Amino acid sequence: KQPSTMALAWHHHHHHHDESHPRNWLHSIYPSHHHQGKHRRRVLPSLALICALNGELARHDGLGRKVFYLHYSEVAFLAQYEAPFVALWAALLYYHCSTWRNNYGRVRDELDRSPWPSAVAASMRPFRGSLLRFFVVHPVTKNSSNQWNPPPFKNAVHVLLVGGYAFLLALHVVPFFTPLHCAPEGSSLVGKFGALLNVASPSSSSSSSLCCRYNYAMRDFEAHQMNRNYCSGRVRVAFAGSWSTGKTYLIGALLGRNYSTAQSAPAPTTDKFVCVVAGAPYSDPVRSDDYERRRHCEIMEHVNDVVRSGCGGRAMANVLDVADENEEFGDFVFFDMPGWQTEYGSDCVYRTFFRQLIEKVDFTYVVWDVNHGKIEDQFAEFFQNKARGTNYELIYNRYTRDSSDMSFLNQQYAKMSTGQEILSEMYTARVHENNTHLATHFQDDVYRLRSKRKSVNQTVHDNRKKMMKENLILHRDKISGIDSLRRLKICDRLIEEDLNLHVEPRGYRWQWLGLEL
């Protein structure tokens, strides 16, 4: 039927002159003759899709924010009730996927009537061969001219929700896979793939993988992250004490010979902080291109960074990296420190470097002898918060039975401890004077000191694991981020298995696939 004059006037007044109406906004962009052509067929479905998505997303915005917040900041609660949430995500995924499939099936049946193209509703013809056909549903209403209205884009919401719930389920599956950059090369297909993409380090090992997974879980807490060389690196042992107590001589006795730059004289000799890396193919200062040896001494530069920040930009210049051919201590790095002197207490650079290096090494031998036995108060403060036997040990150097003075040693040791522990001669590490009469005793003492390297090695690695475990427990409930569930589960596996000193590390049957199952 022809529209009445009143109807035409109403249409003209409410649509043609109302620029806020979407159809008239479209008129302002495309002239009316374009609406009869291909521009209208292309633009109208796209605009309708955008409008439909805006409306539907506004309706689901509140729920979406809650789900996002749950996975982003309330991951501990999510992990506690993970099974119900996974079941809910799976049920919703199935519902929206089935709804989308049924809706698209009706649209496809309508569009696939190829023998009778005229049978296809006119409003659906623009969608033949277009990707937009996946987002519409079959029209169910007609206009006043008895023509089908344009198909609504209600299937677009189901597509988005299917992708959203699939993403949520993926967040619950990914935690069972080792991060690509943490998989040791050669131990799994994931590690080989990571090496192919230069993501996993070719030198990755199980211990460096442990450190990498720890850093991944602690990603938002940079102050507690660890260098991979630290987790899997050599045991770092420092020799400290007063001046001329025989620190350099003891290091030479352990290595079998003095390292290349060692000095011997009756006066205070070692005036540098020397990093000695054993197991090298040469015995000389570390060469500039020998990065394998240099990386074991990088702690010296880290300490100097702290010194610069706390001492007005000044740094310790007296540092040296030395390589040695000794193979017995190939998994150790020795630090020969200058003897502490009173004037160092008022020097910001020396005082800070001493403190920071003692804090950052794994174990410290405090070398003491009765001739230079006074331990300065400021030096003793470096050890007051440390445990003897776990963080440091005293060595009674140049010991002789006739001149032993345990009371004097205990008097000095009281400055370093709480004063409640008494050292006994039997349970104190002793090294006899290396002279003609005591040469045999000296060799036996050095042999016992060498044999302790295994216990020191084990103690150090246990301490590293304890510290990592304590950090994970402390920060577990503060983990956040879109991948927080994965980090939390890796954190729990590290706490319960890999970093548990009293439980054998669990073997994963599907580790060759990169699965932690």
PADRENVO-193237 format. One record per residue (C-alpha): residue number from 1; residue in one letter; chain; z, y, x. Coordinates in pm, whole numbers. Each point is the difference from the previous one (the first is absolute). Example, Ala and Ser with C-alpha at 12.3 -4.5 7.8 and 13.67 -1.06 7.14 Angstrom:
% PADRENVO-193237
  nr rest kette      z      y      x
   1    A     A    780   -450   1230
   2    S     A    -66    344    137
END
This chain:
% PADRENVO-193237
  nr rest kette      z      y      x
   1    K     A      0      0      0
   2    Q     A    -67    359    106
   3    P     A    321    189     86
   4    S     A     93    281   -234
   5    T     A    -10    367    101
   6    M     A    379     19      0
   7    A     A     22   -302    228
   8    L     A   -247    152    243
   9    A     A    192    328      4
  10    W     A    329   -183     68
  11    H     A   -161   -199    283
  12    H     A   -148    317    148
  13    H     A    330    188    -17
  14    H     A    229   -272    134
  15    H     A   -222   -158    263
  16    H     A   -279    223    118
  17    H     A    217    305     67
  18    D     A    311   -184    118
  19    E     A    -44    -20    377
  20    S     A    314   -210     35
  21    H     A   -163   -283   -190
  22    P     A   -132   -263    246
  23    R     A   -341    -13   -163
  24    N     A    -48    378     24
  25    W     A    134     -1    357
  26    L     A   -276   -248     72
  27    H     A   -250    235   -169
  28    S     A     97    271    245
  29    I     A    -96   -225    289
  30    Y     A   -308   -173   -138
  31    P     A   -244    179   -234
  32    S     A    -56   -154   -341
  33    H     A   -338   -147     88
  34    H     A    163   -200    278
  35    H     A    230   -160   -252
  36    Q     A   -296   -177   -143
  37    G     A    -97   -144    335
  38    K     A    144   -211    277
  39    H     A    264    256    102
  40    R     A    185    -46   -323
  41    R     A    -14   -377     28
  42    R     A    144     15    352
  43    V     A    259    276    -36
  44    L     A    153    -78   -337
  45    P     A    117   -355     90
  46    S     A    147    125    328
  47    L     A    188    284   -170
  48    A     A    120   -234   -270
  49    L     A    130   -242    266
  50    I     A    193    282    174
  51    C     A    151    125   -325
  52    A     A     99   -351   -105
  53    L     A    162    -73    334
  54    N     A    191    328     -8
  55    G     A    136    -76   -343
  56    E     A     95   -359     70
  57    L     A    149     75    340
  58    A     A    212    273   -155
  59    R     A    137   -258   -242
  60    H     A     83   -243    283
  61    D     A    115    265    249
  62    G     A    373    -48    -63
  63    L     A    -16   -377     43
  64    G     A   -219     33    309
  65    R     A    246    235    168
  66    K     A    287   -240    -69
  67    V     A   -188   -300    139
  68    F     A   -106    199    308
  69    Y     A    356    121     56
  70    L     A    125   -358    -31
  71    H     A   -234   -124    273
  72    Y     A     43    309    215
  73    S     A    372     76      4
  74    E     A    188   -277   -185
  75    V     A   -134   -292    194
  76    A     A    340   -166     43
  77    F     A     41    -17   -379
  78    L     A   -359   -123    -33
  79    A     A     55   -276    255
  80    Q     A    320   -112   -172
  81    Y     A   -183    -53   -331
  82    E     A   -341    -78    144
  83    A     A    -76   -310   -212
  84    P     A     23    179   -339
  85    F     A   -204    292    129
  86    V     A   -272   -227    138
  87    A     A    -13   -189   -330
  88    L     A    -29    331   -188
  89    W     A   -277    131    228
  90    A     A   -189   -330    -34
  91    A     A     32     -5   -380
  92    L     A   -120    361    -29
  93    L     A   -285    -71    239
  94    Y     A   -108   -297   -212
  95    Y     A     27    200   -323
  96    H     A   -209    296    121
  97    C     A   -251   -225    173
  98    S     A    -48   -206   -318
  99    T     A    -27    313   -214
 100    W     A   -258    150    233
 101    R     A   -200   -323      7
 102    N     A     -8    -27   -380
 103    N     A   -102    364    -41
 104    Y     A   -269    -25    264
 105    G     A   -126   -324   -156
 106    R     A    -78    181   -325
 107    V     A   -170    286    188
 108    R     A   -205   -244    206
 109    D     A   -110   -193   -309
 110    E     A   -114    323   -159
 111    L     A   -187    121    310
 112    D     A   -160   -338     76
 113    R     A   -200    -17   -320
 114    S     A   -316     40    207
 115    P     A   -250   -146   -251
 116    W     A    106    265   -249
 117    P     A     78    316    195
 118    S     A     -7    204   -319
 119    A     A    297   -203   -123
 120    V     A    220    155    267
 121    A     A    205    283   -141
 122    A     A   -153    331    100
 123    S     A    333    124    136
 124    M     A     15   -293    244
 125    R     A   -351     24    139
 126    P     A    100    240    284
 127    F     A    224   -274    134
 128    R     A   -274   -261     53
 129    G     A     -4    -78    374
 130    S     A    278    249     70
 131    L     A    334    -75    166
 132    L     A    165    193   -279
 133    R     A    -57   -294   -235
 134    F     A    305   -166    159
 135    F     A    222    284   -123
 136    V     A    -99     28   -367
 137    V     A     79   -199   -311
 138    H     A   -224    -72   -295
 139    P     A     -1    298   -241
 140    V     A    184    -68   -324
 141    T     A    -60    322   -196
 142    K     A   -308    179   -136
 143    N     A    -79    364    -56
 144    S     A   -108    167   -321
 145    S     A   -361    -96     71
 146    N     A     98   -367      0
 147    Q     A    -61    -20    378
 148    W     A    239   -167    242
 149    N     A    221    243    183
 150    P     A     -8     -3    383
 151    P     A    195   -297    138
 152    P     A    349    103    113
 153    F     A    100    -55    363
 154    K     A    308   -202    -84
 155    N     A    -94   -282    238
 156    A     A     36    239    294
 157    V     A    375     -1    -48
 158    H     A      7   -379     14
 159    V     A   -205      7    322
 160    L     A    248    240    158
 161    L     A    300   -200   -117
 162    V     A   -152   -326    124
 163    G     A    -45    160    342
 164    G     A    350    146    -14
 165    Y     A    176   -325    -86
 166    A     A   -212   -191    251
 167    F     A    113    253    262
 168    L     A    364    -50   -102
 169    L     A    -35   -378     32
 170    A     A   -164     49    341
 171    L     A    309    194    110
 172    H     A    202   -316    -71
 173    V     A   -244   -227    188
 174    V     A    -64    209    314
 175    P     A    363    -32    125
 176    F     A    -64   -365     83
 177    F     A   -268     98    255
 178    T     A     80    114    352
 179    P     A   -131    355     58
 180    L     A   -338    -19    167
 181    H     A    106    202    306
 182    C     A    310   -220     49
 183    A     A   -167   -342     -1
 184    P     A    -11   -158    351
 185    E     A   -357    -61    106
 186    G     A    -95   -366     -2
 187    S     A    295   -117   -209
 188    S     A   -168     66   -334
 189    L     A   -332     91   -157
 190    V     A    153    338    -83
 191    G     A     85     57    367
 192    K     A   -354    -90    108
 193    F     A   -144    230   -264
 194    G     A    235    278    111
 195    A     A   -106    -47    362
 196    L     A   -364     12   -109
 197    L     A     67    337   -164
 198    N     A    210    114    300
 199    V     A    302     24   -232
 200    A     A    212   -274    155
 201    S     A     75     24    369
 202    P     A   -153   -279    213
 203    S     A    334    -28    177
 204    S     A    193    -39   -325
 205    S     A    264   -272     15
 206    S     A    256   -131   -242
 207    S     A    265    237    138
 208    S     A   -224    307    -17
 209    S     A   -100   -109   -350
 210    L     A    368     -5    -91
 211    C     A     38    354    130
 212    C     A   -316    109   -183
 213    R     A    127   -139   -331
 214    Y     A    334    172     58
 215    N     A   -174    333     62
 216    Y     A   -213    -54   -312
 217    A     A    312    -46   -212
 218    M     A    166    304    164
 219    R     A   -309    219    -14
 220    D     A    172    294   -173
 221    F     A    291     -7    244
 222    E     A   -170     94    328
 223    A     A    330     51    181
 224    H     A     72   -373    -35
 225    Q     A   -344   -130     85
 226    M     A    -47   -186    326
 227    N     A   -268     -8    261
 228    R     A   -178   -336     -3
 229    N     A     53    -17    376
 230    Y     A    374     19    -69
 231    C     A     13   -286   -252
 232    S     A   -217   -233    200
 233    G     A     40    161    342
 234    R     A    202    -86    302
 235    V     A    375     26     29
 236    R     A     92    334    151
 237    V     A    300    -10    231
 238    A     A    146    305    172
 239    F     A    223      5    307
 240    A     A    238    294    -16
 241    G     A    320    109    169
 242    S     A    145    239    251
 243    W     A   -188     90    316
 244    S     A    -40   -259    279
 245    T     A    142   -294   -197
 246    G     A   -294   -224     97
 247    K     A   -220     19   -312
 248    T     A   -330      2    189
 249    Y     A    120   -278    230
 250    L     A     90   -221   -298
 251    I     A   -345     50   -155
 252    G     A   -155   -101    332
 253    A     A    222   -310     12
 254    L     A   -114   -104   -349
 255    L     A   -368     57     80
 256    G     A     31   -179    334
 257    R     A    -89    315    196
 258    N     A     29    373    -36
 259    Y     A   -260    159   -221
 260    S     A   -257    206    184
 261    T     A    164    343    -27
 262    A     A    363   -110     36
 263    Q     A    203    197    254
 264    S     A    303   -114    198
 265    A     A    236    236    175
 266    P     A    372     64     17
 267    A     A    -37    319   -208
 268    P     A   -100     12   -370
 269    T     A   -356   -127     15
 270    T     A   -167    -48   -334
 271    D     A    -74    350   -122
 272    K     A   -253   -107   -264
 273    F     A      2   -193   -325
 274    V     A   -211   -299    101
 275    C     A   -160   -238   -249
 276    V     A    -70   -337    169
 277    V     A   -249   -227   -180
 278    A     A      4   -358    129
 279    G     A   -283   -250    -34
 280    A     A   -268    235    135
 281    P     A   -281   -108    234
 282    Y     A    112    254    260
 283    S     A    320    163    130
 284    D     A    -57    374      5
 285    P     A     43    302   -226
 286    V     A   -182    -73   -322
 287    R     A   -364     97     26
 288    S     A   -136    268   -229
 289    D     A   -242   -240   -170
 290    D     A    250   -286    -39
 291    Y     A     80     59   -366
 292    E     A    147   -348    -45
 293    R     A    287     88    237
 294    R     A     23    362   -108
 295    R     A     66    -81   -365
 296    H     A    321   -181     97
 297    C     A    130    323    153
 298    E     A   -102    232   -283
 299    I     A    367     32    -97
 300    M     A     38    241    294
 301    E     A   -240    243   -162
 302    H     A    169    -37   -338
 303    V     A    332     88    163
 304    N     A   -160    300    167
 305    D     A   -123    120   -340
 306    V     A    360      7   -118
 307    V     A    102    181    319
 308    R     A   -267    267    -54
 309    S     A    108     63   -358
 310    G     A    368     31     94
 311    C     A    -20    177    333
 312    G     A   -227    294    -68
 313    G     A   -326   -170     92
 314    R     A    120   -131    336
 315    A     A    -67   -365     83
 316    M     A    113   -256    258
 317    A     A   -252      1    284
 318    N     A    164   -275    206
 319    V     A   -146   -302   -180
 320    L     A   -209   -277    151
 321    D     A   -168   -319   -124
 322    V     A    -12   -289    248
 323    A     A   -167   -341    -27
 324    D     A    135   -316    167
 325    E     A   -147   -346     49
 326    N     A    314   -189   -101
 327    E     A    -88   -252   -273
 328    E     A    352   -120    -81
 329    F     A     80    322   -184
 330    G     A   -345     43   -152
 331    D     A    156     60   -342
 332    F     A    235    271    127
 333    V     A    -27    366     95
 334    F     A    268    136    235
 335    F     A    106    364     10
 336    D     A    160    112    326
 337    M     A    197    314    -85
 338    P     A    134    254    248
 339    G     A    371    -21     62
 340    W     A    193    227   -232
 341    Q     A    148    303    174
 342    T     A    238    264   -131
 343    E     A   -259    279      8
 344    Y     A   -225   -193   -241
 345    G     A    254     67   -277
 346    S     A    -90    370     -1
 347    D     A   -376    -59     34
 348    C     A   -163    -30   -343
 349    V     A   -304   -190    129
 350    Y     A    190   -267    194
 351    R     A    276    -37   -259
 352    T     A   -246    -39   -289
 353    F     A   -228   -236    191
 354    F     A    291   -224     96
 355    R     A    133    -12   -355
 356    Q     A   -337    -60   -167
 357    L     A   -113   -268    245
 358    I     A    329   -191    -37
 359    E     A    -38     28   -378
 360    K     A   -358   -126     -5
 361    V     A     10   -292    245
 362    D     A    103   -341   -128
 363    F     A    274    -76    249
 364    T     A    180    183    279
 365    Y     A    172   -135    308
 366    V     A    269    243    115
 367    V     A     37    -69    371
 368    W     A    346     77    141
 369    D     A    164    -47    335
 370    V     A    344     85    131
 371    N     A   -132    239    265
 372    H     A   -188    225   -248
 373    G     A    190   -119   -301
 374    K     A     94    314   -182
 375    I     A   -191     20   -328
 376    E     A    -53    359   -108
 377    D     A    126     84   -348
 378    Q     A   -334    137   -116
 379    F     A   -178   -313    117
 380    A     A    258   -221   -173
 381    E     A    -71    177   -331
 382    F     A   -349   -155     -5
 383    F     A    157   -343    -62
 384    Q     A    292     76   -230
 385    N     A   -194   -104   -311
 386    K     A   -148   -310    160
 387    A     A    129   -357     21
 388    R     A     48   -170    336
 389    G     A   -195   -324     12
 390    T     A   -238    111   -274
 391    N     A   -124    340    117
 392    Y     A    121     13    359
 393    E     A    185   -194    267
 394    L     A    204     96    303
 395    I     A    -86   -138    343
 396    Y     A    273      8    264
 397    N     A   -222     49    305
 398    R     A     97    -55    365
 399    Y     A    287   -213   -115
 400    T     A    237   -160    247
 401    R     A    307   -201    -90
 402    D     A    215    188    247
 403    S     A    -86    348   -126
 404    S     A    -47    -66   -372
 405    D     A    165    258   -218
 406    M     A    -24    -98   -366
 407    S     A    265    250   -102
 408    F     A   -215    284    132
 409    L     A   -304   -144   -175
 410    N     A    190    -26   -330
 411    Q     A    115    358     42
 412    Q     A   -363    110     26
 413    Y     A   -116   -237   -271
 414    A     A    254    151   -242
 415    K     A   -208    320      4
 416    M     A   -300   -192   -134
 417    S     A    179   -208   -264
 418    T     A    274     37   -257
 419    G     A    254    -97    266
 420    Q     A    103   -315   -186
 421    E     A   -201   -245    212
 422    I     A    116   -110    343
 423    L     A   -249   -130    253
 424    S     A     97   -313    189
 425    E     A   -133   -100    337
 426    M     A   -122   -335   -132
 427    Y     A   -213    144   -281
 428    T     A   -146    294    184
 429    A     A   -345    -18    159
 430    R     A     53     17    374
 431    V     A   -236     33    293
 432    H     A    150    -55    344
 433    E     A    -69    216    299
 434    N     A   -317   -119    173
 435    N     A    131    -46    352
 436    T     A     16   -283    250
 437    H     A    316   -155   -141
 438    L     A    -86     31   -368
 439    A     A   -376    -57      6
 440    T     A     30   -333   -184
 441    H     A    221    154   -268
 442    F     A   -247    286    -37
 443    Q     A   -291   -239    -54
 444    D     A    201   -194   -260
 445    D     A     87    321   -181
 446    V     A   -363    112    -11
 447    Y     A   -103   -345   -124
 448    R     A    254     24   -286
 449    L     A   -121    350    -79
 450    R     A   -357   -125    -16
 451    S     A     98   -289   -227
 452    K     A    152    248   -246
 453    R     A   -339    147    -72
 454    K     A    -56   -253   -280
 455    S     A    321     94   -176
 456    V     A    -78    370     45
 457    N     A   -349    -59   -138
 458    Q     A    139   -178   -305
 459    T     A    270    262    -53
 460    V     A   -251    282     13
 461    H     A   -240   -158   -249
 462    D     A    288    -83   -232
 463    N     A    115    362     19
 464    R     A   -348    119    -85
 465    K     A    -13   -224   -307
 466    K     A    348    108   -110
 467    M     A    -96    366     21
 468    M     A   -323    -56   -192
 469    K     A    182   -198   -267
 470    E     A    268    268    -41
 471    N     A   -266    269    -42
 472    L     A   -184   -204   -263
 473    I     A    317    -67   -199
 474    L     A     96    367     18
 475    H     A   -336    134   -118
 476    R     A   -114   -282   -229
 477    D     A     84    179   -325
 478    K     A   -165    323    117
 479    I     A   -349   -145     41
 480    S     A   -259    180   -213
 481    G     A   -376     31    -24
 482    I     A   -282   -170   -183
 483    D     A     29   -299    238
 484    S     A    381      1    -16
 485    L     A     17   -347   -159
 486    R     A   -188   -150    293
 487    R     A    222    178    250
 488    L     A    314   -105   -186
 489    K     A   -100   -367     -1
 490    I     A    -88      8    369
 491    C     A    336    169     57
 492    D     A    183   -280   -187
 493    R     A   -184   -274    188
 494    L     A     88    164    331
 495    I     A    367     31    -98
 496    E     A     36   -353   -134
 497    E     A   -221   -188    244
 498    D     A   -161    159    305
 499    L     A    294    220    101
 500    N     A    272   -247    -96
 501    L     A    149   -124    328
 502    H     A    166   -300   -164
 503    V     A   -301   -137   -187
 504    E     A   -306   -162    152
 505    P     A   -310    213    -66
 506    R     A   -186   -130   -301
 507    G     A   -346   -142     53
 508    Y     A   -266    105   -246
 509    R     A   -232   -279   -113
 510    W     A   -284    239    -87
 511    Q     A     40    228    299
 512    W     A   -353    -82    114
 513    L     A   -117    196   -305
 514    G     A    235    287     75
 515    L     A    231   -106   -284
 516    E     A    374     16     48
 517    L     A     58   -308   -216
END
